[in-house]
Amino acid sequence: MSRVVLKEAYENGCEIELINLKYLQIKPCIGCMKCVTKLFNPNHAGECPIQDDMAWLDRKILEADGLLFVAPMYECSVPGEYRMMCDRLGPSHDITFKKFLDERSKSMGMAVTTDHRWYTPKPVAFITHGGSEWSYMAYPSVATPSISLGLQIVDKVHFDYNDGILTNECHMERLREMGRHIITMIQKRPEEREYVGPQGYCPVCHNDVMRLDFDSNKCECALCGTIGTISVKNNKVQVDFTEDAKILSHLIDGGRTKHGTILKFV
Ligand SMILES: Cc1cc2nc3c(=O)[nH]c(=O)nc-3n(C[C@H](O)[C@H](O)[C@H](O)COP(=O)(O)O)c2cc1C
């Protein structure tokens, strides 16, 4: 499926590269918190101490104008290798945290060392598939890197039951359409980009997995944390989100800054 999307992008003039995580050495995060403690203490260098292929993968992400992440379902989530990558792309890569560090360095008269390409919002699409219907967490688990990296989600697709994907012309065309859409979005300015995947409840990240509050009609997006209000109209669940709630999504600076405030370093 990755190849179908990338081939379409290639045939429409894109340079492409397929990276298979299975062939990289991405070690698990050891929770040393070095990447977090530097937020509290300017004297902490805070670099991730793990030596593996992550620096190489970082460079690939930085050099890309657009991204596609693809994963099968393993135990209702992404496989372990993918999850390890998500952890390693977590707080250490959070672009709001990076901005905070840059500002602090400037105010202390120190050099800003962050590669500015981390701040360019890249369009991203996601593909998940599973052998059955057990896939509720497919999207929130595959799309996790979009939070810390501040990616712009422009498309997603999920196939249950592996559904004869590569022999089904409708599915193949859907994948090719994804390839074309990513290119079109790369060529647009960030504020002009649009999402074309299936509708989700969350208006910010398009996720349809919500955490319900026991004591009220509030719910929270299981990916980006945007808070909404649930009602039922004509036997149909409706979730409303205020503009104030949307700007606190973790997919954008507002939500990540709030997260920093909760962690008490902002
Ligand atoms: C350990 C394991 C757990 C799996 N868990 C799920 C699951 O939770 N939901 C699902 O729909 N399929 C599940 N599957 C089926 C795989 O998603 C399916 O076989 C998929 O095609 C595997 O992709 P791959 O061939 O690229 O590894 C699981 C398969 C394995 C090996």
Ligand as a Chemical Component Dictionary entry (heavy atoms), coordinates in Angstrom:
data_LIG
# 
_chem_comp.id                   LIG 
_chem_comp.type                 NON-POLYMER 
_chem_comp.pdbx_formal_charge   0 
_chem_comp.three_letter_code    LIG 
# 
loop_
_chem_comp_atom.comp_id 
_chem_comp_atom.atom_id 
_chem_comp_atom.alt_atom_id 
_chem_comp_atom.type_symbol 
_chem_comp_atom.charge 
_chem_comp_atom.model_Cartn_x 
_chem_comp_atom.model_Cartn_y 
_chem_comp_atom.model_Cartn_z 
_chem_comp_atom.pdbx_ordinal 
LIG C1  C1  C 0 0.560  -10.141 16.906 1  
LIG C2  C2  C 0 -0.560 -9.788  15.974 2  
LIG C3  C3  C 0 -1.636 -9.086  16.460 3  
LIG C4  C4  C 0 -2.681 -8.711  15.603 4  
LIG N1  N1  N 0 -3.698 -7.944  16.094 5  
LIG C5  C5  C 0 -4.665 -7.516  15.263 6  
LIG C6  C6  C 0 -5.690 -6.635  15.726 7  
LIG O1  O1  O 0 -5.711 -6.230  16.873 8  
LIG N2  N2  N 0 -6.628 -6.233  14.863 9  
LIG C7  C7  C 0 -6.655 -6.631  13.550 10 
LIG O2  O2  O 0 -7.548 -6.223  12.813 11 
LIG N3  N3  N 0 -5.677 -7.441  13.061 12 
LIG C8  C8  C 0 -4.699 -7.901  13.887 13 
LIG N4  N4  N 0 -3.689 -8.694  13.408 14 
LIG C9  C9  C 0 -3.672 -9.019  11.965 15 
LIG C10 C10 C 0 -2.716 -8.122  11.205 16 
LIG O3  O3  O 0 -3.051 -6.757  11.332 17 
LIG C11 C11 C 0 -2.737 -8.473  9.736  18 
LIG O4  O4  O 0 -2.349 -9.802  9.594  19 
LIG C12 C12 C 0 -1.832 -7.579  8.911  20 
LIG O5  O5  O 0 -1.967 -7.941  7.560  21 
LIG C13 C13 C 0 -0.360 -7.721  9.301  22 
LIG O6  O6  O 0 0.361  -6.849  8.485  23 
LIG P1  P1  P 0 1.813  -7.245  7.900  24 
LIG O7  O7  O 0 1.545  -8.468  7.047  25 
LIG O8  O8  O 0 2.245  -6.048  7.168  26 
LIG O9  O9  O 0 2.653  -7.559  9.119  27 
LIG C14 C14 C 0 -2.650 -9.099  14.247 28 
LIG C15 C15 C 0 -1.552 -9.844  13.774 29 
LIG C16 C16 C 0 -0.524 -10.189 14.618 30 
LIG C17 C17 C 0 0.653  -10.944 14.062 31 
# 
loop_
_chem_comp_bond.comp_id 
_chem_comp_bond.atom_id_1 
_chem_comp_bond.atom_id_2 
_chem_comp_bond.value_order 
_chem_comp_bond.pdbx_ordinal 
LIG C1  C2  SING 1  
LIG C2  C3  SING 2  
LIG C2  C16 DOUB 3  
LIG C3  C4  DOUB 4  
LIG C4  N1  SING 5  
LIG C4  C14 SING 6  
LIG N1  C5  DOUB 7  
LIG C5  C6  SING 8  
LIG C5  C8  SING 9  
LIG C6  O1  DOUB 10 
LIG C6  N2  SING 11 
LIG N2  C7  SING 12 
LIG C7  O2  DOUB 13 
LIG C7  N3  SING 14 
LIG N3  C8  DOUB 15 
LIG C8  N4  SING 16 
LIG N4  C9  SING 17 
LIG N4  C14 SING 18 
LIG C9  C10 SING 19 
LIG C10 O3  SING 20 
LIG C10 C11 SING 21 
LIG C11 O4  SING 22 
LIG C11 C12 SING 23 
LIG C12 O5  SING 24 
LIG C12 C13 SING 25 
LIG C13 O6  SING 26 
LIG O6  P1  SING 27 
LIG P1  O7  DOUB 28 
LIG P1  O8  SING 29 
LIG P1  O9  SING 30 
LIG C14 C15 DOUB 31 
LIG C15 C16 SING 32 
LIG C16 C17 SING 33 
# 
